[in-house]
């Protein structure tokens, strides 16, 4: 009988009136990869935060390696050999990799000897698990995939035998995600136990040994991965049959709503990120931009929406120019019917310290219906927020709750509700379903299709190829700042993957 690495017995946790976890039982076998899936707000991250000592359970018992454990702080969890990689990384941006790894785990008062020891240990861990990272690189200069490796190394350096990963692939490209899975398999072979919290069912099927499903704070089922299907898991998660494909009619494209010509954009370092890009988005169609993150998609959206100044080129909205090389003002563009759902909801889309109802009018707070003379009309704002919460199924349905306390998927719905409900003519969406569960993905896709069917122009950037293929009427692929090809929705994943890697069609055909 294989020994349990972790057992959770009868765990309960409430935040005020919200019961995040109710009577949860879970057993994770040593040396396996155990997946935990569930909708946003199902209580997955809360449960793991209890295990890692961020929160204390109201009642229930935790056993680690068969022995009862008291985990009051994350140091208690680390001492028991539990490490955690959070959804939003906990690294100090202007420290090096090495400094981040030893931070809080310095072996003695003399830092120098700690650093020397850490360097050799880091070298061993990197070799053993294929986690190559330059120890002297600054965190802020590393791509997201490598930052995540640093978080894993940090946990292993502290002697973690059990590794919890919260939505680890939310910010990774398909290739980085594959590399992460290879690392996790390696960890498993070395006898480590991995708990993987995700809502991406394909990942669960690809890498886990067993999977537990949570719904509305309860544990509804545990299955051996080899004996279940994506359809069964989706149904268990949402409590109903979920369409795993997007249902839509033919597009009826009309006049050009958004026209971009010869746009060139540089980043803060002076590197050209968007290189002479031209594209059109017509009324009644969804145009997708596929590409591995970091190939200029983000900068393109920022330039069109007035957040970043372009070097050269023109952008026309409904036949009138946007001053992209000068003083394009996002507020003015909103008034002209351009709505923007940014990729980075935390830094650009929301103010996390604000309550939900405040975020639901951000950028539109000077509209007449939200004002009473020179002051804000709080009753009108509240009524509007409640309406959006009901319409977009935002959970918990409390407009007074701080936005930081909503799950990632529900934060995304707050931003989407705010922008779509303004009835814009053109909608630009960056990563519409990043960090969002199956049920909410279905909902967001329906909303975007409705916008298309109402004759709106929608431009979507996503790293999820499945999403791009099922949602969009035309697909543009970006590589190294240029558009390298245009395909229809029937393009294969392989074909798009080659374009994303910069292999042009002629080469691919040879």
Backbone torsions as a table, in degrees:
resi	resn	phi	psi	omega
1	UNK	NA	121.6	-179.0
2	UNK	-67.7	139.8	-176.6
3	UNK	-79.6	145.4	177.5
4	UNK	-80.4	132.9	175.6
5	UNK	-79.5	-41.6	-179.4
6	UNK	-134.7	138.9	168.5
7	UNK	-129.3	131.3	172.5
8	UNK	-113.1	127.6	-176.1
9	UNK	-125.0	117.2	173.3
10	UNK	59.1	43.2	-176.4
11	UNK	-78.5	127.7	174.9
12	UNK	-125.1	141.4	175.8
13	UNK	-151.4	126.4	177.3
14	UNK	-120.8	147.0	168.8
15	UNK	-116.1	98.8	-174.2
16	UNK	61.5	-125.4	-177.2
17	UNK	-83.9	-11.8	-175.7
18	UNK	-87.6	120.1	176.7
19	UNK	-90.7	102.1	-175.0
20	UNK	-76.6	-39.1	177.6
21	UNK	-130.8	129.5	176.6
22	UNK	-128.5	116.4	171.9
23	UNK	51.8	58.0	-174.4
24	UNK	-92.7	129.8	172.3
25	UNK	-118.3	132.8	-179.1
26	UNK	-151.0	137.5	175.3
27	UNK	-128.2	128.3	179.0
28	UNK	-117.0	120.8	-176.7
29	UNK	-75.2	141.8	179.3
30	UNK	-59.9	140.5	175.0
31	UNK	72.7	23.2	177.0
32	UNK	-123.6	166.7	171.3
33	UNK	-105.6	114.8	-175.0
34	UNK	-109.8	122.5	-179.5
35	UNK	-93.2	143.1	170.1
36	UNK	-123.0	118.9	-178.7
37	UNK	-118.6	159.9	178.5
38	UNK	169.0	163.8	179.4
39	UNK	-66.2	166.0	172.1
40	UNK	-60.2	133.3	178.8
41	UNK	84.3	10.7	-179.4
42	UNK	-79.2	-12.5	178.4
43	UNK	105.2	10.7	-176.4
44	UNK	-65.1	-51.7	-176.0
45	UNK	-66.9	-35.4	177.6
46	UNK	-59.6	-45.5	-177.7
47	UNK	-60.3	-44.1	-178.7
48	UNK	-71.5	-30.6	177.4
49	UNK	-68.4	-29.8	174.8
50	UNK	-66.9	-42.3	-179.5
51	UNK	-66.3	-27.6	-177.1
52	UNK	-97.9	3.4	173.8
53	UNK	84.3	8.1	175.6
54	UNK	-73.0	-39.1	176.4
55	UNK	-121.3	157.7	171.1
56	UNK	-106.7	138.7	177.3
57	UNK	-70.0	148.5	176.0
58	UNK	-71.1	-34.7	175.9
59	UNK	-156.7	164.5	179.7
60	UNK	115.4	173.6	-174.6
61	UNK	-130.7	144.7	174.0
62	UNK	-117.0	133.3	173.2
63	UNK	-121.3	135.2	176.1
64	UNK	-120.3	121.5	-178.5
65	UNK	62.2	31.2	176.8
66	UNK	86.4	-6.8	-177.9
67	UNK	-109.4	140.2	177.6
68	UNK	-58.4	138.2	-176.8
69	UNK	-127.6	140.9	174.7
70	UNK	-107.4	113.7	-176.9
71	UNK	-116.2	96.7	-177.2
72	UNK	-93.7	-29.9	-178.9
73	UNK	-137.1	169.7	178.5
74	UNK	-67.9	-25.4	175.9
75	UNK	-63.6	-36.9	176.4
76	UNK	-61.3	-42.2	-179.0
77	UNK	-64.5	-43.7	-179.4
78	UNK	-62.1	-41.7	-179.9
79	UNK	-61.7	-29.7	178.5
80	UNK	-85.7	3.8	178.1
81	UNK	84.1	25.2	178.3
82	UNK	-105.6	127.9	176.2
83	UNK	-120.9	153.1	-178.5
84	UNK	-137.1	136.6	173.4
85	UNK	-110.6	114.2	-172.8
86	UNK	-82.3	162.6	179.7
87	UNK	-61.6	-44.5	175.7
88	UNK	-106.3	118.2	-166.5
89	UNK	-63.3	148.2	-177.9
90	UNK	-104.8	55.5	-176.2
91	UNK	-112.4	155.1	175.3
92	UNK	-91.1	114.0	-169.5
93	UNK	-58.9	-39.1	-174.9
94	UNK	-95.5	15.8	171.2
95	UNK	-97.5	158.5	175.3
96	UNK	-78.6	172.6	178.7
97	UNK	-58.7	-48.4	-177.2
98	UNK	-61.5	-44.5	-179.7
99	UNK	-61.8	-39.7	178.1
100	UNK	-64.5	-36.9	-175.7
101	UNK	-69.9	-38.0	-177.5
102	UNK	-89.7	-7.9	-176.8
103	UNK	-57.3	120.5	179.7
104	UNK	86.1	-7.0	179.3
105	UNK	-127.0	29.3	179.8
106	UNK	-62.2	134.6	-172.9
107	UNK	-83.0	-27.5	173.3
108	UNK	-152.4	-178.5	-172.5
109	UNK	-68.0	-25.4	-179.2
110	UNK	-88.3	109.2	-173.8
111	UNK	-61.5	-32.9	-172.8
112	UNK	-58.7	-46.4	-178.2
113	UNK	-68.3	-34.0	175.6
114	UNK	-58.9	-43.0	-176.4
115	UNK	-67.3	-42.4	-179.8
116	UNK	-62.5	-45.0	-179.8
117	UNK	-62.1	-44.0	-177.2
118	UNK	-64.0	-38.6	-177.7
119	UNK	-60.6	-45.3	-177.8
120	UNK	-71.0	-38.0	178.8
121	UNK	-64.4	-40.0	-179.9
122	UNK	-63.6	-41.1	179.0
123	UNK	-59.4	-43.6	179.4
124	UNK	-63.7	-46.7	-178.7
125	UNK	-61.9	-42.3	-179.1
126	UNK	-60.6	-44.1	-178.8
127	UNK	-66.2	-43.9	-173.4
128	UNK	-65.3	-37.8	-172.4
129	UNK	-114.0	7.7	179.7
130	UNK	64.6	36.1	-176.9
131	UNK	-104.1	56.8	-171.5
132	UNK	-66.9	123.1	173.3
133	UNK	-145.2	142.4	176.2
134	UNK	-71.7	117.1	-174.5
135	UNK	-64.9	-20.7	-176.5
136	UNK	-97.9	-0.7	-179.4
137	UNK	-72.4	147.0	175.1
138	UNK	-79.3	143.7	-177.8
139	UNK	-56.9	-45.1	-173.6
140	UNK	-63.9	-16.8	-179.4
141	UNK	-92.8	-4.2	-175.5
142	UNK	-93.1	144.7	172.0
143	UNK	-67.6	163.4	-173.0
144	UNK	-57.6	-40.3	-177.3
145	UNK	-59.1	-38.4	-179.4
146	UNK	-76.2	-34.0	177.0
147	UNK	-59.5	-38.3	179.7
148	UNK	-64.7	-40.2	177.6
149	UNK	-58.8	-37.5	179.3
150	UNK	-61.8	-42.2	178.9
151	UNK	-60.9	-40.5	-179.7
152	UNK	-67.0	-44.1	179.2
153	UNK	-60.7	-38.1	-179.4
154	UNK	-60.0	-44.0	-179.9
155	UNK	-66.9	-43.1	-177.6
156	UNK	-67.0	-36.5	179.3
157	UNK	-61.2	-31.2	179.7
158	UNK	-85.6	8.7	173.9
159	UNK	82.9	28.1	-177.3
160	UNK	-66.8	129.6	172.5
161	UNK	-101.3	-23.4	179.4
162	UNK	-120.2	123.7	-176.1
163	UNK	-117.2	122.2	178.3
164	UNK	-103.2	128.5	177.6
165	UNK	-119.5	122.4	-177.5
166	UNK	-99.1	113.5	-179.8
167	UNK	45.0	59.7	-170.7
168	UNK	-70.7	-21.6	-174.4
169	UNK	-102.9	5.6	-177.4
170	UNK	-54.8	-32.4	-174.6
171	UNK	-114.0	11.9	-174.9
172	UNK	-102.4	151.6	172.8
173	UNK	-76.8	163.1	179.6
174	UNK	-53.5	-39.7	-178.2
175	UNK	-68.5	-41.0	178.4
176	UNK	-64.8	-38.3	179.3
177	UNK	-63.4	-42.0	178.7
178	UNK	-61.2	-40.1	-179.9
179	UNK	-64.7	-41.0	179.1
180	UNK	-60.2	-42.1	-178.5
181	UNK	-64.4	-37.3	177.3
182	UNK	-62.0	-40.2	178.8
183	UNK	-62.9	-44.5	-177.7
184	UNK	-64.2	-39.0	178.4
185	UNK	-62.6	-39.7	178.6
186	UNK	-62.5	-43.3	178.8
187	UNK	-60.5	-42.4	-179.6
188	UNK	-62.9	-43.0	179.8
189	UNK	-60.9	-30.6	179.7
190	UNK	-83.0	6.1	175.4
191	UNK	91.5	5.6	178.4
192	UNK	-78.7	157.9	176.5
193	UNK	-108.2	134.2	-178.0
194	UNK	-121.1	130.3	172.4
195	UNK	-111.4	123.8	-173.6
196	UNK	-115.4	112.9	176.8
197	UNK	-94.6	122.9	-180.0
198	UNK	-155.1	170.2	170.7
199	UNK	-122.6	6.3	-179.3
200	UNK	-90.1	108.2	-170.9
201	UNK	-70.7	-30.0	179.1
202	UNK	-61.7	-39.6	180.0
203	UNK	-63.8	-42.6	-179.8
204	UNK	-56.7	-47.9	-177.5
205	UNK	-64.4	-33.4	-173.9
206	UNK	-76.8	-32.9	-165.4
207	UNK	-125.0	-23.2	-172.9
208	UNK	-86.1	159.9	173.7
209	UNK	-93.0	-43.2	177.1
210	UNK	-133.0	159.4	-179.0
211	UNK	-140.8	134.8	175.0
212	UNK	-110.8	142.6	-177.5
213	UNK	-112.7	130.1	175.7
214	UNK	-111.0	144.4	175.3
215	UNK	-145.0	124.7	178.7
216	UNK	47.0	46.7	172.9
217	UNK	85.8	-3.4	178.7
218	UNK	-115.7	158.0	175.2
219	UNK	-91.0	114.7	-171.6
220	UNK	-97.5	-22.8	-179.1
221	UNK	-167.6	152.0	167.8
222	UNK	-127.3	133.7	-177.1
223	UNK	-132.0	149.3	165.6
224	UNK	-72.6	131.8	-172.4
225	UNK	-60.6	-36.9	-176.3
226	UNK	-68.8	-15.6	-175.9
227	UNK	-108.0	15.4	179.3
228	UNK	-127.9	177.5	179.2
229	UNK	-131.6	164.2	177.4
230	UNK	-59.3	-40.5	-177.5
231	UNK	-62.7	-44.0	-179.3
232	UNK	-63.2	-44.0	-178.4
233	UNK	-64.1	-41.9	-179.6
234	UNK	-61.7	-41.6	-180.0
235	UNK	-66.3	-41.6	178.4
236	UNK	-63.0	-38.3	-177.6
237	UNK	-66.3	-43.4	-170.4
238	UNK	-98.5	-20.9	-179.6
239	UNK	83.9	10.3	175.6
240	UNK	-155.8	169.6	176.3
241	UNK	-66.3	134.5	-179.8
242	UNK	-114.7	134.8	174.6
243	UNK	-74.4	117.1	-179.8
244	UNK	-89.6	8.1	174.0
245	UNK	-131.2	161.2	-177.3
246	UNK	-91.1	127.2	178.1
247	UNK	-96.1	120.7	178.9
248	UNK	-152.1	153.8	177.3
249	UNK	-85.6	-172.0	177.7
250	UNK	-69.7	145.2	176.6
251	UNK	-77.2	141.1	173.8
252	UNK	-116.2	85.8	-173.7
253	UNK	-73.2	136.6	-179.8
254	UNK	-110.9	-135.7	-176.5
255	UNK	-74.0	158.1	179.1
256	UNK	-70.2	124.4	178.6
257	UNK	-96.3	-36.3	-177.5
258	UNK	-131.2	125.3	-178.4
259	UNK	-128.7	125.1	178.6
260	UNK	-113.7	130.1	-179.6
261	UNK	-129.7	124.1	171.8
262	UNK	49.4	45.0	-176.5
263	UNK	-80.3	129.7	175.1
264	UNK	-126.6	129.5	-178.1
265	UNK	-131.3	137.0	175.0
266	UNK	-111.4	154.3	176.6
267	UNK	-89.9	-174.9	-175.1
268	UNK	-62.8	-22.6	179.6
269	UNK	-84.7	-4.5	-177.1
270	UNK	86.7	9.8	179.0
271	UNK	-86.0	134.7	178.8
272	UNK	-70.6	114.4	-178.5
273	UNK	-100.0	-31.8	176.1
274	UNK	-120.6	122.4	-169.2
275	UNK	-118.5	95.3	172.6
276	UNK	57.5	52.9	-175.4
277	UNK	-93.7	135.3	173.6
278	UNK	-127.4	136.1	174.6
279	UNK	-159.3	158.4	175.4
280	UNK	-124.3	144.0	169.5
281	UNK	-125.0	124.6	-175.4
282	UNK	-99.3	161.2	175.5
283	UNK	-61.3	138.9	175.8
284	UNK	78.2	23.2	174.4
285	UNK	-143.6	155.1	174.3
286	UNK	-110.1	119.9	177.1
287	UNK	-105.6	130.0	-179.3
288	UNK	-107.1	144.2	171.5
289	UNK	-114.0	115.3	179.3
290	UNK	-100.8	156.5	177.0
291	UNK	159.5	154.8	176.3
292	UNK	-69.6	140.4	-178.0
293	UNK	-53.0	142.2	177.5
294	UNK	95.9	9.5	179.7
295	UNK	-104.7	21.3	173.3
296	UNK	102.8	-3.9	-178.0
297	UNK	-62.2	-43.6	-176.1
298	UNK	-63.2	-45.0	-177.9
299	UNK	-64.9	-34.4	178.4
300	UNK	-62.0	-49.2	-179.8
301	UNK	-62.3	-40.6	-178.1
302	UNK	-64.7	-37.8	180.0
303	UNK	-68.7	-43.0	-178.7
304	UNK	-64.0	-38.6	-174.3
305	UNK	-89.2	4.9	172.8
306	UNK	86.1	9.4	-178.8
307	UNK	-84.0	-33.2	-177.2
308	UNK	-124.2	138.2	-178.5
309	UNK	-80.9	133.7	178.1
310	UNK	-86.6	160.8	178.4
311	UNK	-82.4	-44.9	179.1
312	UNK	-155.3	170.0	179.2
313	UNK	110.4	170.0	179.7
314	UNK	-129.5	147.9	173.1
315	UNK	-130.0	129.5	178.8
316	UNK	-113.3	131.5	174.7
317	UNK	-114.3	117.7	-176.1
318	UNK	50.5	41.0	175.0
319	UNK	81.1	-3.2	179.0
320	UNK	-112.2	142.3	-172.7
321	UNK	-71.6	150.7	167.2
322	UNK	-105.7	131.0	-175.5
323	UNK	-79.7	73.3	-171.5
324	UNK	-73.9	-23.4	-179.2
325	UNK	-91.5	-5.5	-177.5
326	UNK	-123.3	-107.6	-169.3
327	UNK	-116.2	46.9	177.3
328	UNK	-59.5	127.4	-175.3
329	UNK	-108.5	119.8	-178.7
330	UNK	-54.8	-35.5	-179.2
331	UNK	-64.5	-43.7	179.7
332	UNK	-64.6	-39.3	-179.5
333	UNK	-65.4	-36.9	176.8
334	UNK	-60.6	-41.9	179.1
335	UNK	-63.5	-29.8	-179.6
336	UNK	-84.7	2.7	173.9
337	UNK	95.7	24.2	175.6
338	UNK	-110.7	115.7	177.8
339	UNK	-106.2	148.2	-174.3
340	UNK	-135.9	123.3	172.9
341	UNK	-102.7	105.3	-172.0
342	UNK	-72.7	158.3	178.5
343	UNK	-64.2	-42.8	-174.4
344	UNK	-97.9	89.5	-173.8
345	UNK	-66.1	-29.0	-174.8
346	UNK	-70.4	-41.1	-174.1
347	UNK	-97.4	-26.3	-173.9
348	UNK	-115.9	-33.4	-172.1
349	UNK	-87.0	-28.6	-171.9
350	UNK	-137.7	158.9	164.8
351	UNK	-108.1	105.7	-168.3
352	UNK	-63.5	-26.9	-179.1
353	UNK	-77.7	-12.9	179.2
354	UNK	-80.5	157.4	174.5
355	UNK	-76.3	164.9	-175.1
356	UNK	-56.6	-44.8	-175.0
357	UNK	-65.6	-28.5	178.6
358	UNK	-71.9	-40.1	178.1
359	UNK	-68.9	-26.7	-175.2
360	UNK	-73.0	-8.9	176.5
361	UNK	-120.5	4.3	-177.5
362	UNK	-51.8	131.3	179.6
363	UNK	87.1	-20.8	-179.9
364	UNK	-118.1	11.6	-172.4
365	UNK	-68.9	-14.1	178.9
366	UNK	-95.1	8.0	177.5
367	UNK	-69.4	145.0	-174.7
368	UNK	-53.6	-39.2	-173.2
369	UNK	-69.8	-15.3	178.9
370	UNK	-99.8	7.0	-175.4
371	UNK	-115.0	150.6	170.1
372	UNK	-129.1	94.9	-171.8
373	UNK	64.9	-132.8	-179.7
374	UNK	-82.4	-4.5	-173.7
375	UNK	-104.7	162.9	174.6
376	UNK	-75.2	141.9	177.7
377	UNK	-94.4	95.1	-171.4
378	UNK	-62.2	-37.3	-178.9
379	UNK	-62.9	-43.7	-179.6
380	UNK	-64.6	-40.4	-179.2
381	UNK	-65.6	-42.0	179.1
382	UNK	-62.4	-46.0	-179.1
383	UNK	-60.8	-42.6	179.4
384	UNK	-62.8	-43.3	-178.7
385	UNK	-63.3	-42.9	-179.4
386	UNK	-63.3	-38.4	179.5
387	UNK	-61.6	-45.2	-179.9
388	UNK	-67.5	-38.3	179.6
389	UNK	-60.4	-43.8	-179.4
390	UNK	-67.7	-43.8	-174.7
391	UNK	-67.5	-37.5	-174.6
392	UNK	-105.8	10.1	177.3
393	UNK	50.9	51.1	179.6
394	UNK	-82.3	127.6	-176.8
395	UNK	-120.3	143.2	-13.1
396	UNK	-64.9	152.8	-174.4
397	UNK	-82.6	52.7	-175.6
398	UNK	-119.0	107.0	-176.9
399	UNK	-68.8	-11.9	-179.0
400	UNK	-92.6	-2.8	-177.1
401	UNK	-78.4	139.9	177.1
402	UNK	-62.3	138.8	-173.7
403	UNK	-64.2	-27.3	179.2
404	UNK	-61.4	-23.7	-175.6
405	UNK	-88.0	-0.5	175.0
406	UNK	-87.0	153.3	175.8
407	UNK	-70.9	164.5	-176.9
408	UNK	-54.3	-43.3	-177.5
409	UNK	-66.8	-37.3	179.1
410	UNK	-73.5	-32.3	172.9
411	UNK	-61.0	-41.3	178.9
412	UNK	-61.4	-40.4	-179.9
413	UNK	-65.1	-34.4	178.7
414	UNK	-60.9	-45.6	-178.9
415	UNK	-66.1	-45.6	-178.6
416	UNK	-61.7	-44.4	-179.0
417	UNK	-60.2	-43.8	-177.7
418	UNK	-60.3	-44.0	-174.5
419	UNK	-79.3	-43.8	-175.8
420	UNK	-68.4	-37.7	-176.1
421	UNK	-69.1	-9.0	175.3
422	UNK	-80.7	-4.1	179.7
423	UNK	56.8	55.2	-177.9
424	UNK	-74.1	158.9	175.3
425	UNK	-80.1	-33.3	179.7
426	UNK	-127.7	130.3	178.0
427	UNK	-119.5	127.1	175.9
428	UNK	-111.3	126.4	-176.5
429	UNK	-126.4	124.9	174.1
430	UNK	-100.2	123.9	178.0
431	UNK	47.1	69.2	-171.8
432	UNK	-60.2	-29.5	-173.1
433	UNK	-123.3	27.4	178.0
434	UNK	-65.1	125.4	178.2
435	UNK	71.5	27.6	-175.0
436	UNK	-120.0	144.7	-174.7
437	UNK	-84.9	174.4	-171.9
438	UNK	-57.3	-49.1	-177.6
439	UNK	-61.8	-42.8	-178.9
440	UNK	-71.2	-33.9	177.3
441	UNK	-59.7	-47.1	-179.9
442	UNK	-56.5	-43.9	-178.7
443	UNK	-63.8	-48.1	-177.9
444	UNK	-63.1	-43.2	179.5
445	UNK	-60.5	-42.4	179.3
446	UNK	-59.5	-43.7	-179.7
447	UNK	-59.8	-43.7	-178.1
448	UNK	-67.2	-39.0	177.3
449	UNK	-64.7	-41.8	177.2
450	UNK	-57.1	-42.2	179.7
451	UNK	-60.2	-44.5	179.1
452	UNK	-60.0	-45.3	-176.2
453	UNK	-68.4	-20.3	175.7
454	UNK	-85.0	5.9	177.2
455	UNK	86.6	17.9	176.8
456	UNK	-86.5	159.0	174.8
457	UNK	-101.0	128.6	-176.9
458	UNK	-123.6	129.6	175.9
459	UNK	-116.7	122.6	-174.7
460	UNK	-120.0	133.0	170.4
461	UNK	-112.3	128.2	179.4
462	UNK	-149.5	147.1	174.7
463	UNK	-91.3	-8.7	-179.6
464	UNK	-83.7	107.6	-176.9
465	UNK	-63.2	-37.7	-179.9
466	UNK	-58.3	-42.5	-177.5
467	UNK	-64.1	-48.7	-179.4
468	UNK	-57.9	-45.1	-174.8
469	UNK	-68.4	-38.1	-175.0
470	UNK	-83.4	-24.5	-171.7
471	UNK	-93.7	-35.3	-164.8
472	UNK	-95.3	151.6	176.8
473	UNK	-89.7	-29.3	173.7
474	UNK	-136.6	143.6	-178.5
475	UNK	-121.4	123.4	173.4
476	UNK	-105.4	138.3	-179.9
477	UNK	-110.2	129.1	178.1
478	UNK	-106.1	137.8	174.7
479	UNK	-144.8	128.6	178.1
480	UNK	50.5	41.7	173.6
481	UNK	84.5	-2.8	-179.0
482	UNK	-118.8	154.9	172.1
483	UNK	-85.6	116.0	-173.0
484	UNK	-100.3	-3.2	177.9
485	UNK	-179.4	157.4	173.3
486	UNK	-125.6	134.3	-179.5
487	UNK	-134.2	164.4	175.1
488	UNK	-88.7	174.9	-178.0
489	UNK	-67.1	-14.3	-179.1
490	UNK	-87.3	5.0	178.7
491	UNK	-61.9	143.2	-178.5
492	UNK	-81.2	160.2	178.7
493	UNK	-61.3	-38.3	-179.4
494	UNK	-61.8	-44.2	-178.3
495	UNK	-63.4	-46.1	179.6
496	UNK	-67.2	-38.7	179.6
497	UNK	-59.6	-40.9	178.9
498	UNK	-64.2	-44.6	179.3
499	UNK	-62.2	-39.9	-179.8
500	UNK	-63.8	-27.5	179.2
501	UNK	-88.2	2.5	176.4
502	UNK	88.8	9.9	177.9
503	UNK	-89.7	111.4	-179.2
504	UNK	-70.1	163.3	-172.3
505	UNK	-59.7	-41.3	-177.9
506	UNK	-59.5	-43.2	-179.5
507	UNK	-64.6	-42.0	-176.3
508	UNK	-62.4	-32.6	-177.4
509	UNK	-75.0	-23.8	-175.7
510	UNK	-71.2	NA	NA
